[in-house]
Amino acid sequence: MTKRPLTVTLWLIGAIGCSGAGSNQDVGPELVASPRADGSADPAQAADDAAGAQDSRAQAAQAGDGSRTDADGMSADGEAGDDTPEDAAGDGDAPAAGAGGAAADDPSAGTGGAGGGAAIPEDAPAPADVSPWADAGPFASRVVESSGPDGQFTLFVPDPLAGDGTPNPIITWGNGSLTTPSSYRSLLSHYATHGIFVVASNNTNVGSGQEMIAGMRWAIAENDRADSEYFGKLDPDAVGSIGYSQGGIGAVIAGNEPEVKTTVPIAGGDESITNIVHPIFLIGNENDTAAPIDVIEPQFTSEDTTGPFVFGILLDTGHLETLGDGGRHRGYTTAWLAFHLLDDAEAYRVFYGDEGCTLCEDSEWDTQRKNLQGAGALAP
């Protein structure tokens, strides 16, 4: 089969929709054909990928028993749950001081925003695991539907807004193919409990990144609009783009915008990632047949990616891990956002440090890192 460019290949990535009351059941296929260079669909390639995704769908069907817990600690069947995945990692306590942000080695080398901060000791011990971030945060959350530009977005809002006196950072979320924010309701609500304002397009095809950019800029404008509920409550200097599958493509494209300070593509991505100089956390799944590691890995190995870059491969799982409550992706993505957007010093050593990191020592992950020369500078 002819090898296609990364962007074209990843347009084929499908996500699986969820239906039912708060569960991951009733999973169906959602692969879409990639556009060819002339703009027409390539159904033969889509069929190849659809066949390869059957294993992932089978895993989802087995996992869709309501065993995952929602951000409020309740399982899908209403039973109480601890909402804490066993993301065991290296020993050591969390570092004690600092405030977060991130800076690339040379922000002028490309597009995409870059943060900054003071130093934190590189030998500060890494947290033993990511349970502080996998567990629900200190805030309640609420869902606002039919909001955003043209009423075509869903918001996941910390309650109260700026509850600790600090404006809430903004993330723009990208759905997988043919899914809507309802497929990730527990995960996005979870981010809100950690004080992050989430704007998610209801569009089922966000690979262009344009919907994600529109949502982000709407939220920033609402922060400045005097009669808005969100006036002065959001932090326009702490913005991230994050997305799953096709939404990972959109997240990378949105990440080229100067407002964005960090980008998290999950089982997806785009060649334009090489223009981004801010910190990137790329997530792959070992057994992913819809977004295979060899398809997404070039984003990490490219010599043109110059900012701090962490590439984590979750072992023994397929394409569907992110659906619902985020699975084992939840704790690490929350910790990444907490450090880079919330100034959470304790989250620094989850990913950074010369003496190893929590993710590096986690036996459930295979981790690679690069461009960390500035990691001390980008530390809180």
C-alpha positions in Angstrom: 0.0 0.0 0.0 1.3 3.4 -0.9 2.6 5.4 2.0 0.7 8.7 2.4 1.8 11.9 4.1 1.1 12.1 7.8 -1.8 14.5 7.5 -3.6 12.5 4.8 -3.1 9.3 6.8 -4.4 10.8 10.0 -7.5 12.1 8.4 -8.5 8.4 8.3 -8.5 8.1 12.0 -11.9 7.2 13.4 -13.3 7.7 16.9 -16.0 5.6 18.3 -19.2 7.2 19.5 -20.7 6.5 22.9 -24.4 6.2 23.6 -26.4 5.3 26.6 -26.8 7.0 29.9 -23.3 7.7 31.1 -21.7 4.6 29.8 -19.3 3.6 27.1 -21.6 1.0 25.6 -23.2 0.8 22.1 -19.9 1.4 20.3 -20.0 1.8 16.5 -17.5 2.4 13.7 -16.5 5.9 12.8 -13.7 5.9 10.3 -13.9 8.5 7.5 -12.2 8.5 4.2 -9.2 10.8 3.8 -9.3 13.4 1.1 -6.9 12.8 -1.8 -4.8 15.6 -3.2 -7.6 16.5 -5.5 -10.0 16.7 -2.6 -11.9 13.5 -3.3 -12.3 10.8 -0.8 -10.1 7.7 -0.7 -12.5 4.9 0.3 -10.1 2.1 -0.3 -7.7 3.5 2.3 -10.6 4.0 4.7 -11.6 0.4 4.2 -8.1 -0.8 5.0 -8.0 1.3 8.2 -11.5 0.2 9.2 -10.5 -3.4 9.0 -7.5 -2.7 11.1 -9.6 -1.0 13.8 -11.7 -4.0 14.6 -9.5 -5.0 17.5 -9.9 -1.6 19.1 -13.7 -1.8 18.7 -13.7 -5.2 20.3 -11.7 -3.8 23.3 -14.2 -1.0 23.6 -17.2 -3.3 23.6 -15.6 -5.3 26.5 -14.7 -2.1 28.3 -18.2 -0.6 27.9 -19.5 -2.1 31.1 -19.7 1.1 33.1 -16.7 0.3 35.1 -15.0 3.6 34.6 -15.9 6.4 37.0 -17.0 9.9 36.2 -15.2 13.0 37.4 -17.6 13.3 40.3 -16.5 9.8 41.6 -19.6 8.0 40.6 -19.5 5.1 38.2 -21.7 4.8 35.2 -24.2 2.6 37.0 -24.4 5.1 39.9 -22.1 3.3 42.3 -19.4 5.2 44.1 -16.0 4.9 42.6 -12.5 6.1 43.6 -11.8 7.6 40.2 -8.2 6.8 40.6 -6.4 4.7 37.9 -3.3 2.9 39.0 -0.8 5.0 37.1 2.0 3.8 39.4 5.4 5.4 38.8 8.8 6.1 40.5 9.3 6.9 44.2 9.5 10.3 45.8 7.5 13.1 47.0 6.3 16.1 45.0 8.4 19.2 44.8 7.4 21.9 47.2 7.6 25.3 45.5 7.2 27.3 42.3 4.6 28.3 39.8 4.3 26.9 36.3 4.6 27.9 32.7 6.7 26.7 29.8 9.2 28.2 27.4 10.7 26.8 24.3 14.4 27.1 23.6 13.8 29.7 20.9 10.3 31.1 20.7 11.2 33.1 17.6 12.0 29.9 15.6 8.4 29.2 14.7 4.7 29.8 15.5 2.7 29.0 18.5 2.9 30.7 21.9 5.5 30.0 24.6 5.3 30.6 28.3 7.9 31.3 30.9 8.7 30.9 34.6 11.3 30.9 37.4 13.5 27.9 38.2 12.7 24.8 40.2 15.4 22.4 41.5 16.0 19.7 38.9 16.7 17.2 41.7 13.3 17.7 43.3 11.7 14.2 43.7 9.1 13.2 41.2 5.5 12.4 42.5 5.0 8.7 43.1 2.0 8.6 40.7 -0.5 10.9 39.1 -3.4 10.2 41.4 -3.6 13.9 42.4 -4.5 14.7 38.8 -6.4 11.6 37.9 -8.7 12.2 40.9 -11.3 14.9 40.6 -10.1 18.4 41.4 -11.3 20.8 44.1 -14.0 22.5 42.1 -17.5 21.4 40.9 -18.1 21.5 37.2 -21.1 22.4 35.0 -21.9 21.8 31.4 -23.2 24.6 29.2 -24.7 23.4 25.9 -25.4 25.4 22.7 -22.9 28.1 23.6 -19.9 29.6 22.0 -19.8 30.9 18.4 -23.2 30.5 16.8 -24.3 28.3 19.7 -22.3 25.4 18.2 -20.1 24.6 21.2 -20.3 22.9 24.6 -18.6 24.4 27.6 -17.3 22.6 30.6 -17.0 25.2 33.3 -15.3 25.2 36.7 -17.8 26.1 39.4 -17.4 28.7 40.8 -15.4 30.5 38.1 -12.1 31.8 39.3 -13.0 30.0 42.5 -9.6 30.4 44.2 -9.3 34.0 43.0 -7.2 32.9 40.0 -8.6 33.3 36.5 -9.3 29.9 34.8 -7.0 28.8 32.0 -8.7 27.9 28.7 -8.4 24.7 26.6 -9.9 24.2 23.2 -10.9 20.5 22.7 -11.0 18.6 19.4 -13.4 15.6 19.0 -12.5 12.4 17.2 -14.2 11.7 13.9 -18.0 11.7 14.0 -18.1 12.3 17.7 -19.3 15.2 19.8 -18.2 16.4 23.3 -20.8 14.1 24.8 -18.4 11.2 24.0 -15.8 12.8 26.3 -18.2 14.3 28.9 -16.6 12.8 31.9 -13.0 13.7 30.8 -13.9 17.3 30.0 -15.8 17.7 33.2 -12.8 16.3 35.0 -10.6 19.0 33.6 -13.1 21.6 34.8 -12.9 20.2 38.3 -9.2 21.1 38.2 -10.1 24.7 37.3 -9.7 24.6 33.5 -12.3 26.2 31.3 -13.1 23.9 28.3 -14.6 25.0 25.1 -15.5 22.1 22.7 -16.9 22.3 19.3 -20.0 20.2 18.6 -18.7 19.7 15.1 -17.9 16.0 14.3 -15.2 16.9 11.8 -12.7 19.3 13.4 -9.5 18.2 11.7 -9.0 21.6 10.0 -8.5 23.2 13.5 -10.7 26.1 12.5 -13.5 25.2 14.9 -11.0 24.9 17.8 -9.4 28.2 16.9 -12.9 29.9 16.8 -13.8 28.4 20.2 -10.6 29.6 21.8 -10.9 33.1 20.5 -14.5 33.3 21.5 -13.5 32.4 25.1 -10.8 35.0 25.1 -13.2 37.6 23.8 -15.8 36.7 26.4 -13.2 37.3 29.1 -13.0 40.9 27.8 -16.7 41.5 27.3 -18.0 43.5 30.2 -21.5 42.0 30.2 -20.3 38.4 29.8 -20.6 35.8 32.6 -17.0 35.1 32.0 -15.7 38.7 32.1 -12.4 38.8 33.9 -12.7 35.1 35.0 -10.6 33.5 32.3 -6.8 33.7 31.7 -6.1 34.6 28.0 -2.4 34.1 28.7 -2.9 30.4 29.6 -4.4 28.7 26.6 -3.9 25.1 25.4 -5.1 23.0 22.5 -5.9 19.3 23.1 -7.7 16.8 21.0 -8.2 13.1 20.3 -7.8 11.2 17.0 -8.9 13.6 14.2 -9.2 16.2 17.0 -5.4 15.7 17.5 -4.9 17.0 14.0 -7.1 20.1 14.9 -5.2 20.5 18.2 -1.8 20.8 16.3 -3.2 23.2 13.7 -4.7 25.3 16.5 -1.4 25.1 18.3 0.2 27.1 15.6 -1.8 30.1 16.8 0.1 32.6 19.0 -2.4 32.4 21.8 -1.7 28.8 22.5 1.0 27.9 25.1 0.9 24.1 25.0 -0.5 21.4 22.7 -1.6 17.8 23.5 -2.4 15.6 20.5 -3.8 12.2 21.6 -3.6 9.4 19.0 -3.4 12.0 16.2 -1.5 15.0 14.9 -0.3 16.9 11.9 3.0 17.8 10.1 2.4 21.4 11.1 3.5 20.4 14.6 7.0 21.3 13.3 6.1 25.0 13.5 5.3 24.8 17.2 7.9 25.9 19.7 5.9 25.6 22.9 5.8 22.4 25.0 4.1 19.4 23.3 2.8 16.2 24.9 2.1 13.6 22.2 0.3 10.5 23.3 0.2 7.2 21.4 -1.3 3.8 22.2 0.7 0.7 21.7 -2.0 -1.4 20.0 -3.6 1.4 18.1 -4.5 0.2 14.6 -6.4 3.5 13.7 -3.4 5.8 14.6 -0.4 3.5 14.6 2.7 4.5 16.4 4.7 4.6 13.2 2.2 7.1 11.8 2.3 9.6 14.7 5.9 9.1 15.8 7.4 11.3 13.0 6.0 14.3 14.8 8.4 13.5 17.6 11.4 12.4 15.6 11.4 15.4 13.2 14.4 17.6 13.7 12.1 20.6 13.0 10.3 20.2 16.4 12.3 22.5 18.6 10.3 23.0 21.7 10.2 20.8 24.8 8.6 17.5 23.6 7.4 14.5 25.6 6.1 11.5 23.7 4.3 8.9 25.8 3.1 5.5 24.4 0.5 3.9 26.7 1.2 0.1 26.6 -1.3 -2.6 26.1 -4.2 -0.5 24.8 -5.8 0.6 21.6 -7.4 3.6 20.0 -10.4 4.0 22.3 -8.6 4.7 25.6 -9.6 8.4 25.7 -13.3 7.9 25.3 -15.6 8.6 28.2 -13.5 9.6 31.2 -10.1 9.5 29.4 -9.0 6.2 30.9 -5.3 6.1 31.7 -4.7 9.2 29.7 -6.7 11.3 32.2 -4.2 11.7 35.0 -1.2 12.6 32.8 -3.1 15.0 30.5 -4.5 16.7 33.5 -1.0 17.0 35.1 0.4 18.4 31.9 -2.2 21.1 31.7 -1.9 21.8 35.4 1.8 22.5 35.1 1.8 24.4 31.8 -1.4 26.4 32.4 -2.2 26.3 36.1 1.3 26.9 37.5 1.2 23.7 39.4 4.7 23.2 40.6 4.1 19.6 41.8 3.3 18.6 38.3 6.7 19.6 36.9 8.5 16.4 37.8 5.7 14.3 36.4 7.4 15.0 33.0 10.6 16.9 33.5 13.9 16.6 35.4 17.4 15.1 34.8 16.8 12.4 37.4 13.8 10.9 35.7 10.1 11.7 35.9 6.9 10.1 37.0 5.9 9.3 33.4 9.4 8.0 32.6 9.2 5.5 35.5 5.7 4.3 34.9 5.8 0.7 33.7 2.6 1.2 31.8 4.2 3.8 29.5 7.1 3.9 27.1 8.4 7.5 27.2 10.7 9.6 25.1 11.7 13.2 25.7 13.7 15.8 23.8 14.6 19.5 23.6 14.7 19.7 27.4 17.6 22.0 27.5 15.2 24.7 28.5 13.2 22.5 30.9 14.8 24.1 33.9 13.9 27.5 32.5 10.4 26.4 31.7 9.9 25.1 35.2 8.1 27.1 37.7 
